[in-house]
Amino acid sequence: LRRQAERILKGAANHRRIQILLLIQEKRCLSLFAIQDLTAASRQAVCEHTRRLALAGLIRKRYRGREVHHTLAPLGHRILGFLPSLFTP
């Protein structure tokens, strides 16, 4: 349980990764190029952030030809639902 929690929390432990999760939640499915455009981050940075999110089980990657499309995994939905509760008394 501790290792699993650590993997999940590390996956979301970056403002850019949280931004990517929120964008995917809003748009439902985003390509790597779309994430790059919406975040103004480099391709290399977006690749690394999405890799970490996928390893944490927060997003799913689907390969369509040369493009990679990203959707929220069920765990990603739960994490985004949980985040607001951290800021309410």
Biopython code that builds the backbone (N, CA, C, O; Angstrom):
import numpy as np
from Bio.PDB.StructureBuilder import StructureBuilder

atoms = [
    (1, "LEU", "N", (0.833, -1.207, 0.000)),
    (1, "LEU", "CA", (0.000, 0.000, 0.000)),
    (1, "LEU", "C", (0.872, 1.262, 0.000)),
    (1, "LEU", "O", (0.587, 2.219, -0.721)),
    (2, "ARG", "N", (1.930, 1.256, 0.810)),
    (2, "ARG", "CA", (2.787, 2.444, 0.882)),
    (2, "ARG", "C", (3.486, 2.724, -0.438)),
    (2, "ARG", "O", (3.571, 3.874, -0.869)),
    (3, "ARG", "N", (3.984, 1.682, -1.075)),
    (3, "ARG", "CA", (4.677, 1.857, -2.362)),
    (3, "ARG", "C", (3.710, 2.347, -3.442)),
    (3, "ARG", "O", (4.047, 3.207, -4.255)),
    (4, "GLN", "N", (2.518, 1.788, -3.432)),
    (4, "GLN", "CA", (1.513, 2.195, -4.412)),
    (4, "GLN", "C", (1.129, 3.658, -4.197)),
    (4, "GLN", "O", (1.024, 4.418, -5.160)),
    (5, "ALA", "N", (0.920, 4.056, -2.948)),
    (5, "ALA", "CA", (0.591, 5.451, -2.641)),
    (5, "ALA", "C", (1.731, 6.375, -3.053)),
    (5, "ALA", "O", (1.495, 7.456, -3.592)),
    (6, "GLU", "N", (2.960, 5.952, -2.800)),
    (6, "GLU", "CA", (4.123, 6.755, -3.178)),
    (6, "GLU", "C", (4.173, 6.954, -4.694)),
    (6, "GLU", "O", (4.419, 8.064, -5.166)),
    (7, "ARG", "N", (3.941, 5.893, -5.449)),
    (7, "ARG", "CA", (3.965, 5.972, -6.918)),
    (7, "ARG", "C", (2.909, 6.948, -7.426)),
    (7, "ARG", "O", (3.175, 7.754, -8.318)),
    (8, "ILE", "N", (1.715, 6.870, -6.854)),
    (8, "ILE", "CA", (0.621, 7.743, -7.280)),
    (8, "ILE", "C", (0.922, 9.192, -6.929)),
    (8, "ILE", "O", (0.767, 10.082, -7.765)),
    (9, "LEU", "N", (1.351, 9.428, -5.697)),
    (9, "LEU", "CA", (1.616, 10.799, -5.260)),
    (9, "LEU", "C", (2.797, 11.409, -6.004)),
    (9, "LEU", "O", (2.769, 12.596, -6.326)),
    (10, "LYS", "N", (3.821, 10.633, -6.280)),
    (10, "LYS", "CA", (4.951, 11.141, -7.059)),
    (10, "LYS", "C", (4.519, 11.476, -8.485)),
    (10, "LYS", "O", (5.010, 12.433, -9.084)),
    (11, "GLY", "N", (3.607, 10.687, -9.015)),
    (11, "GLY", "CA", (3.120, 10.939, -10.368)),
    (11, "GLY", "C", (2.431, 12.279, -10.500)),
    (11, "GLY", "O", (2.504, 12.918, -11.550)),
    (12, "ALA", "N", (1.758, 12.711, -9.437)),
    (12, "ALA", "CA", (1.021, 13.973, -9.476)),
    (12, "ALA", "C", (1.768, 15.106, -8.773)),
    (12, "ALA", "O", (1.229, 16.205, -8.642)),
    (13, "ALA", "N", (2.988, 14.859, -8.324)),
    (13, "ALA", "CA", (3.711, 15.823, -7.493)),
    (13, "ALA", "C", (4.485, 16.857, -8.310)),
    (13, "ALA", "O", (5.688, 17.036, -8.118)),
    (14, "ASN", "N", (3.790, 17.528, -9.214)),
    (14, "ASN", "CA", (4.432, 18.551, -10.026)),
    (14, "ASN", "C", (3.329, 19.424, -10.607)),
    (14, "ASN", "O", (2.316, 18.911, -11.082)),
    (15, "HIS", "N", (3.518, 20.739, -10.573)),
    (15, "HIS", "CA", (2.463, 21.630, -11.059)),
    (15, "HIS", "C", (2.148, 21.398, -12.535)),
    (15, "HIS", "O", (0.994, 21.517, -12.947)),
    (16, "ARG", "N", (3.151, 21.073, -13.325)),
    (16, "ARG", "CA", (2.915, 20.843, -14.754)),
    (16, "ARG", "C", (2.110, 19.561, -14.970)),
    (16, "ARG", "O", (1.247, 19.515, -15.846)),
    (17, "ARG", "N", (2.381, 18.531, -14.188)),
    (17, "ARG", "CA", (1.618, 17.288, -14.331)),
    (17, "ARG", "C", (0.172, 17.485, -13.887)),
    (17, "ARG", "O", (-0.743, 16.923, -14.489)),
    (18, "ILE", "N", (-0.038, 18.271, -12.850)),
    (18, "ILE", "CA", (-1.411, 18.572, -12.434)),
    (18, "ILE", "C", (-2.112, 19.365, -13.533)),
    (18, "ILE", "O", (-3.282, 19.116, -13.826)),
    (19, "GLN", "N", (-1.410, 20.315, -14.139)),
    (19, "GLN", "CA", (-1.974, 21.073, -15.257)),
    (19, "GLN", "C", (-2.364, 20.136, -16.400)),
    (19, "GLN", "O", (-3.441, 20.281, -16.977)),
    (20, "ILE", "N", (-1.510, 19.192, -16.724)),
    (20, "ILE", "CA", (-1.796, 18.239, -17.798)),
    (20, "ILE", "C", (-3.012, 17.390, -17.448)),
    (20, "ILE", "O", (-3.870, 17.161, -18.300)),
    (21, "LEU", "N", (-3.097, 16.923, -16.213)),
    (21, "LEU", "CA", (-4.273, 16.146, -15.786)),
    (21, "LEU", "C", (-5.552, 16.956, -15.959)),
    (21, "LEU", "O", (-6.550, 16.447, -16.468)),
    (22, "LEU", "N", (-5.520, 18.218, -15.534)),
    (22, "LEU", "CA", (-6.710, 19.070, -15.644)),
    (22, "LEU", "C", (-7.080, 19.327, -17.103)),
    (22, "LEU", "O", (-8.262, 19.355, -17.447)),
    (23, "LEU", "N", (-6.084, 19.513, -17.956)),
    (23, "LEU", "CA", (-6.357, 19.718, -19.385)),
    (23, "LEU", "C", (-6.974, 18.474, -20.011)),
    (23, "LEU", "O", (-7.920, 18.572, -20.793)),
    (24, "ILE", "N", (-6.443, 17.312, -19.672)),
    (24, "ILE", "CA", (-6.998, 16.072, -20.218)),
    (24, "ILE", "C", (-8.419, 15.865, -19.700)),
    (24, "ILE", "O", (-9.289, 15.401, -20.436)),
    (25, "GLN", "N", (-8.653, 16.209, -18.440)),
    (25, "GLN", "CA", (-10.008, 16.095, -17.896)),
    (25, "GLN", "C", (-10.975, 16.993, -18.674)),
    (25, "GLN", "O", (-12.087, 16.580, -19.005)),
    (26, "GLU", "N", (-10.545, 18.214, -18.959)),
    (26, "GLU", "CA", (-11.389, 19.177, -19.664)),
    (26, "GLU", "C", (-11.647, 18.759, -21.112)),
    (26, "GLU", "O", (-12.780, 18.825, -21.589)),
    (27, "LYS", "N", (-10.599, 18.331, -21.804)),
    (27, "LYS", "CA", (-10.709, 18.026, -23.236)),
    (27, "LYS", "C", (-11.028, 16.557, -23.522)),
    (27, "LYS", "O", (-11.364, 16.212, -24.655)),
    (28, "ARG", "N", (-10.930, 15.696, -22.522)),
    (28, "ARG", "CA", (-11.194, 14.255, -22.602)),
    (28, "ARG", "C", (-10.094, 13.442, -23.272)),
    (28, "ARG", "O", (-9.794, 12.332, -22.832)),
    (29, "CYS", "N", (-9.493, 13.971, -24.321)),
    (29, "CYS", "CA", (-8.428, 13.252, -25.025)),
    (29, "CYS", "C", (-7.527, 14.296, -25.680)),
    (29, "CYS", "O", (-8.001, 15.178, -26.397)),
    (30, "LEU", "N", (-6.234, 14.184, -25.428)),
    (30, "LEU", "CA", (-5.295, 15.148, -26.005)),
    (30, "LEU", "C", (-4.079, 14.434, -26.570)),
    (30, "LEU", "O", (-3.560, 13.486, -25.980)),
    (31, "SER", "N", (-3.640, 14.908, -27.720)),
    (31, "SER", "CA", (-2.400, 14.394, -28.296)),
    (31, "SER", "C", (-1.219, 15.056, -27.597)),
    (31, "SER", "O", (-1.373, 16.061, -26.903)),
    (32, "LEU", "N", (-0.066, 14.489, -27.788)),
    (32, "LEU", "CA", (1.154, 15.057, -27.229)),
    (32, "LEU", "C", (1.349, 16.484, -27.731)),
    (32, "LEU", "O", (1.738, 17.368, -26.967)),
    (33, "PHE", "N", (1.078, 16.708, -29.018)),
    (33, "PHE", "CA", (1.248, 18.036, -29.606)),
    (33, "PHE", "C", (0.268, 19.038, -29.008)),
    (33, "PHE", "O", (0.626, 20.193, -28.780)),
    (34, "ALA", "N", (-0.967, 18.605, -28.751)),
    (34, "ALA", "CA", (-1.957, 19.496, -28.146)),
    (34, "ALA", "C", (-1.542, 19.881, -26.732)),
    (34, "ALA", "O", (-1.669, 21.040, -26.336)),
    (35, "ILE", "N", (-1.049, 18.916, -25.976)),
    (35, "ILE", "CA", (-0.580, 19.210, -24.613)),
    (35, "ILE", "C", (0.581, 20.198, -24.670)),
    (35, "ILE", "O", (0.654, 21.130, -23.869)),
    (36, "GLN", "N", (1.467, 19.989, -25.605)),
    (36, "GLN", "CA", (2.611, 20.886, -25.774)),
    (36, "GLN", "C", (2.132, 22.304, -26.067)),
    (36, "GLN", "O", (2.633, 23.258, -25.471)),
    (37, "ASP", "N", (1.175, 22.456, -26.969)),
    (37, "ASP", "CA", (0.645, 23.779, -27.309)),
    (37, "ASP", "C", (-0.060, 24.430, -26.123)),
    (37, "ASP", "O", (0.136, 25.616, -25.858)),
    (38, "LEU", "N", (-0.874, 23.666, -25.413)),
    (38, "LEU", "CA", (-1.667, 24.219, -24.315)),
    (38, "LEU", "C", (-0.834, 24.571, -23.090)),
    (38, "LEU", "O", (-1.214, 25.449, -22.315)),
    (39, "THR", "N", (0.288, 23.903, -22.909)),
    (39, "THR", "CA", (1.124, 24.168, -21.735)),
    (39, "THR", "C", (2.327, 25.049, -22.048)),
    (39, "THR", "O", (2.985, 25.545, -21.134)),
    (40, "ALA", "N", (2.617, 25.247, -23.321)),
    (40, "ALA", "CA", (3.801, 25.995, -23.756)),
    (40, "ALA", "C", (5.083, 25.356, -23.215)),
    (40, "ALA", "O", (6.080, 26.041, -22.989)),
    (41, "ALA", "N", (5.044, 24.059, -23.013)),
    (41, "ALA", "CA", (6.217, 23.314, -22.547)),
    (41, "ALA", "C", (6.905, 22.670, -23.747)),
    (41, "ALA", "O", (6.304, 22.506, -24.809)),
    (42, "SER", "N", (8.146, 22.317, -23.566)),
    (42, "SER", "CA", (8.887, 21.667, -24.648)),
    (42, "SER", "C", (8.357, 20.248, -24.866)),
    (42, "SER", "O", (7.736, 19.656, -23.984)),
    (43, "ARG", "N", (8.616, 19.728, -26.047)),
    (43, "ARG", "CA", (8.187, 18.360, -26.362)),
    (43, "ARG", "C", (8.813, 17.374, -25.390)),
    (43, "ARG", "O", (8.150, 16.452, -24.915)),
    (44, "GLN", "N", (10.082, 17.568, -25.098)),
    (44, "GLN", "CA", (10.795, 16.682, -24.187)),
    (44, "GLN", "C", (10.162, 16.710, -22.791)),
    (44, "GLN", "O", (10.004, 15.664, -22.161)),
    (45, "ALA", "N", (9.803, 17.896, -22.312)),
    (45, "ALA", "CA", (9.182, 18.012, -20.986)),
    (45, "ALA", "C", (7.818, 17.334, -20.962)),
    (45, "ALA", "O", (7.492, 16.626, -20.009)),
    (46, "VAL", "N", (7.020, 17.549, -22.008)),
    (46, "VAL", "CA", (5.691, 16.934, -22.065)),
    (46, "VAL", "C", (5.816, 15.416, -22.126)),
    (46, "VAL", "O", (5.053, 14.704, -21.473)),
    (47, "CYS", "N", (6.763, 14.921, -22.897)),
    (47, "CYS", "CA", (6.985, 13.467, -22.971)),
    (47, "CYS", "C", (7.310, 12.896, -21.597)),
    (47, "CYS", "O", (6.771, 11.861, -21.207)),
    (48, "GLU", "N", (8.183, 13.563, -20.873)),
    (48, "GLU", "CA", (8.574, 13.079, -19.546)),
    (48, "GLU", "C", (7.408, 13.151, -18.556)),
    (48, "GLU", "O", (7.192, 12.215, -17.786)),
    (49, "HIS", "N", (6.660, 14.252, -18.572)),
    (49, "HIS", "CA", (5.528, 14.381, -17.649)),
    (49, "HIS", "C", (4.443, 13.346, -17.946)),
    (49, "HIS", "O", (3.897, 12.740, -17.025)),
    (50, "THR", "N", (4.134, 13.143, -19.209)),
    (50, "THR", "CA", (3.103, 12.152, -19.534)),
    (50, "THR", "C", (3.594, 10.737, -19.241)),
    (50, "THR", "O", (2.801, 9.869, -18.877)),
    (51, "ARG", "N", (4.885, 10.503, -19.394)),
    (51, "ARG", "CA", (5.444, 9.192, -19.043)),
    (51, "ARG", "C", (5.254, 8.923, -17.552)),
    (51, "ARG", "O", (4.840, 7.831, -17.160)),
    (52, "ARG", "N", (5.554, 9.905, -16.737)),
    (52, "ARG", "CA", (5.403, 9.738, -15.287)),
    (52, "ARG", "C", (3.939, 9.583, -14.883)),
    (52, "ARG", "O", (3.613, 8.794, -13.996)),
    (53, "LEU", "N", (3.066, 10.336, -15.536)),
    (53, "LEU", "CA", (1.631, 10.206, -15.245)),
    (53, "LEU", "C", (1.130, 8.815, -15.617)),
    (53, "LEU", "O", (0.326, 8.225, -14.895)),
    (54, "ALA", "N", (1.601, 8.297, -16.736)),
    (54, "ALA", "CA", (1.191, 6.956, -17.163)),
    (54, "ALA", "C", (1.742, 5.888, -16.216)),
    (54, "ALA", "O", (1.031, 4.944, -15.871)),
    (55, "LEU", "N", (2.995, 6.029, -15.797)),
    (55, "LEU", "CA", (3.585, 5.065, -14.858)),
    (55, "LEU", "C", (2.845, 5.052, -13.523)),
    (55, "LEU", "O", (2.755, 4.017, -12.862)),
    (56, "ALA", "N", (2.318, 6.210, -13.134)),
    (56, "ALA", "CA", (1.561, 6.309, -11.884)),
    (56, "ALA", "C", (0.135, 5.789, -12.041)),
    (56, "ALA", "O", (-0.594, 5.664, -11.057)),
    (57, "GLY", "N", (-0.263, 5.484, -13.279)),
    (57, "GLY", "CA", (-1.610, 4.981, -13.520)),
    (57, "GLY", "C", (-2.665, 6.068, -13.576)),
    (57, "GLY", "O", (-3.855, 5.786, -13.433)),
    (58, "LEU", "N", (-2.237, 7.325, -13.784)),
    (58, "LEU", "CA", (-3.172, 8.448, -13.789)),
    (58, "LEU", "C", (-3.720, 8.758, -15.180)),
    (58, "LEU", "O", (-4.817, 9.302, -15.308)),
    (59, "ILE", "N", (-2.968, 8.419, -16.209)),
    (59, "ILE", "CA", (-3.445, 8.600, -17.582)),
    (59, "ILE", "C", (-3.195, 7.325, -18.372)),
    (59, "ILE", "O", (-2.413, 6.460, -17.976)),
    (60, "ARG", "N", (-3.883, 7.241, -19.497)),
    (60, "ARG", "CA", (-3.670, 6.148, -20.451)),
    (60, "ARG", "C", (-3.167, 6.745, -21.749)),
    (60, "ARG", "O", (-3.592, 7.824, -22.162)),
    (61, "LYS", "N", (-2.260, 6.031, -22.380)),
    (61, "LYS", "CA", (-1.738, 6.452, -23.680)),
    (61, "LYS", "C", (-2.262, 5.495, -24.737)),
    (61, "LYS", "O", (-2.251, 4.278, -24.557)),
    (62, "ARG", "N", (-2.721, 6.067, -25.840)),
    (62, "ARG", "CA", (-3.147, 5.254, -26.980)),
    (62, "ARG", "C", (-2.373, 5.732, -28.195)),
    (62, "ARG", "O", (-2.312, 6.926, -28.488)),
    (63, "TYR", "N", (-1.793, 4.786, -28.885)),
    (63, "TYR", "CA", (-0.986, 5.110, -30.053)),
    (63, "TYR", "C", (-1.847, 4.966, -31.297)),
    (63, "TYR", "O", (-2.438, 3.915, -31.548)),
    (64, "ARG", "N", (-1.907, 6.056, -32.079)),
    (64, "ARG", "CA", (-2.650, 6.069, -33.344)),
    (64, "ARG", "C", (-1.691, 6.559, -34.423)),
    (64, "ARG", "O", (-1.464, 7.757, -34.594)),
    (65, "GLY", "N", (-1.147, 5.600, -35.134)),
    (65, "GLY", "CA", (-0.137, 5.972, -36.127)),
    (65, "GLY", "C", (1.066, 6.568, -35.431)),
    (65, "GLY", "O", (1.664, 5.945, -34.553)),
    (66, "ARG", "N", (1.415, 7.773, -35.826)),
    (66, "ARG", "CA", (2.566, 8.457, -35.218)),
    (66, "ARG", "C", (2.180, 9.286, -34.009)),
    (66, "ARG", "O", (3.053, 9.798, -33.307)),
    (67, "GLU", "N", (0.883, 9.428, -33.752)),
    (67, "GLU", "CA", (0.431, 10.261, -32.640)),
    (67, "GLU", "C", (0.148, 9.432, -31.400)),
    (67, "GLU", "O", (-0.221, 8.260, -31.476)),
    (68, "VAL", "N", (0.332, 10.076, -30.260)),
    (68, "VAL", "CA", (-0.008, 9.470, -28.977)),
    (68, "VAL", "C", (-1.140, 10.297, -28.387)),
    (68, "VAL", "O", (-1.017, 11.514, -28.243)),
    (69, "HIS", "N", (-2.242, 9.636, -28.047)),
    (69, "HIS", "CA", (-3.387, 10.317, -27.448)),
    (69, "HIS", "C", (-3.495, 9.920, -25.988)),
    (69, "HIS", "O", (-3.298, 8.760, -25.627)),
    (70, "HIS", "N", (-3.812, 10.900, -25.155)),
    (70, "HIS", "CA", (-3.840, 10.702, -23.715)),
    (70, "HIS", "C", (-5.254, 10.911, -23.183)),
    (70, "HIS", "O", (-5.926, 11.880, -23.537)),
    (71, "THR", "N", (-5.692, 9.993, -22.330)),
    (71, "THR", "CA", (-6.977, 10.108, -21.645)),
    (71, "THR", "C", (-6.735, 9.851, -20.160)),
    (71, "THR", "O", (-5.730, 9.258, -19.769)),
    (72, "LEU", "N", (-7.679, 10.311, -19.346)),
    (72, "LEU", "CA", (-7.558, 10.054, -17.913)),
    (72, "LEU", "C", (-7.893, 8.607, -17.616)),
    (72, "LEU", "O", (-8.855, 8.060, -18.155)),
    (73, "ALA", "N", (-7.112, 8.001, -16.774)),
    (73, "ALA", "CA", (-7.417, 6.668, -16.255)),
    (73, "ALA", "C", (-8.384, 6.849, -15.082)),
    (73, "ALA", "O", (-8.483, 7.947, -14.535)),
    (74, "PRO", "N", (-9.094, 5.796, -14.689)),
    (74, "PRO", "CA", (-9.999, 5.921, -13.534)),
    (74, "PRO", "C", (-9.307, 6.504, -12.300)),
    (74, "PRO", "O", (-9.905, 7.294, -11.569)),
    (75, "LEU", "N", (-8.065, 6.123, -12.069)),
    (75, "LEU", "CA", (-7.330, 6.664, -10.927)),
    (75, "LEU", "C", (-7.092, 8.165, -11.086)),
    (75, "LEU", "O", (-7.133, 8.902, -10.101)),
    (76, "GLY", "N", (-6.847, 8.619, -12.293)),
    (76, "GLY", "CA", (-6.685, 10.053, -12.558)),
    (76, "GLY", "C", (-7.944, 10.823, -12.217)),
    (76, "GLY", "O", (-7.875, 11.909, -11.641)),
    (77, "HIS", "N", (-9.108, 10.260, -12.573)),
    (77, "HIS", "CA", (-10.386, 10.890, -12.213)),
    (77, "HIS", "C", (-10.524, 10.986, -10.699)),
    (77, "HIS", "O", (-10.956, 12.012, -10.175)),
    (78, "ARG", "N", (-10.156, 9.915, -9.996)),
    (78, "ARG", "CA", (-10.281, 9.914, -8.531)),
    (78, "ARG", "C", (-9.343, 10.933, -7.890)),
    (78, "ARG", "O", (-9.731, 11.633, -6.955)),
    (79, "ILE", "N", (-8.122, 11.016, -8.386)),
    (79, "ILE", "CA", (-7.162, 11.983, -7.833)),
    (79, "ILE", "C", (-7.672, 13.408, -8.037)),
    (79, "ILE", "O", (-7.607, 14.224, -7.117)),
    (80, "LEU", "N", (-8.177, 13.713, -9.227)),
    (80, "LEU", "CA", (-8.683, 15.061, -9.483)),
    (80, "LEU", "C", (-9.930, 15.352, -8.652)),
    (80, "LEU", "O", (-10.168, 16.502, -8.281)),
    (81, "GLY", "N", (-10.720, 14.339, -8.360)),
    (81, "GLY", "CA", (-11.870, 14.527, -7.480)),
    (81, "GLY", "C", (-11.451, 14.753, -6.042)),
    (81, "GLY", "O", (-12.146, 15.435, -5.290)),
    (82, "PHE", "N", (-10.314, 14.182, -5.653)),
    (82, "PHE", "CA", (-9.804, 14.279, -4.288)),
    (82, "PHE", "C", (-9.096, 15.611, -4.019)),
    (82, "PHE", "O", (-9.160, 16.117, -2.898)),
    (83, "LEU", "N", (-8.433, 16.179, -5.006)),
    (83, "LEU", "CA", (-7.625, 17.385, -4.807)),
    (83, "LEU", "C", (-8.369, 18.533, -4.131)),
    (83, "LEU", "O", (-7.826, 19.115, -3.191)),
    (84, "PRO", "N", (-9.586, 18.894, -4.559)),
    (84, "PRO", "CA", (-10.264, 20.023, -3.907)),
    (84, "PRO", "C", (-10.480, 19.824, -2.405)),
    (84, "PRO", "O", (-10.514, 20.798, -1.654)),
    (85, "SER", "N", (-10.623, 18.588, -1.966)),
    (85, "SER", "CA", (-10.857, 18.344, -0.540)),
    (85, "SER", "C", (-9.635, 18.712, 0.307)),
    (85, "SER", "O", (-9.761, 18.903, 1.517)),
    (86, "LEU", "N", (-8.472, 18.812, -0.306)),
    (86, "LEU", "CA", (-7.274, 19.207, 0.429)),
    (86, "LEU", "C", (-7.305, 20.676, 0.842)),
    (86, "LEU", "O", (-6.582, 21.090, 1.749)),
    (87, "PHE", "N", (-8.143, 21.456, 0.173)),
    (87, "PHE", "CA", (-8.151, 22.897, 0.400)),
    (87, "PHE", "C", (-9.419, 23.397, 1.071)),
    (87, "PHE", "O", (-9.637, 24.606, 1.147)),
    (88, "THR", "N", (-10.252, 22.500, 1.554)),
    (88, "THR", "CA", (-11.464, 22.902, 2.275)),
    (88, "THR", "C", (-11.305, 22.523, 3.737)),
    (88, "THR", "O", (-10.820, 21.439, 4.062)),
    (89, "PRO", "N", (-11.722, 23.431, 4.619)),
    (89, "PRO", "CA", (-11.568, 23.143, 6.059)),
    (89, "PRO", "C", (-12.468, 22.030, 6.549)),
    (89, "PRO", "O", (-12.441, 21.689, 7.732)),
]
sb = StructureBuilder()
sb.init_structure("model")
sb.init_model(0)
sb.init_chain("A")
sb.init_seg("    ")
for serial, (resi, resn, name, xyz) in enumerate(atoms, 1):
    if name == "N":
        sb.init_residue(resn, " ", resi, " ")
    sb.init_atom(name, np.array(xyz, "f"), 0.0, 1.0, " ", f" {name:<3s}", serial, name[0])
structure = sb.get_structure()
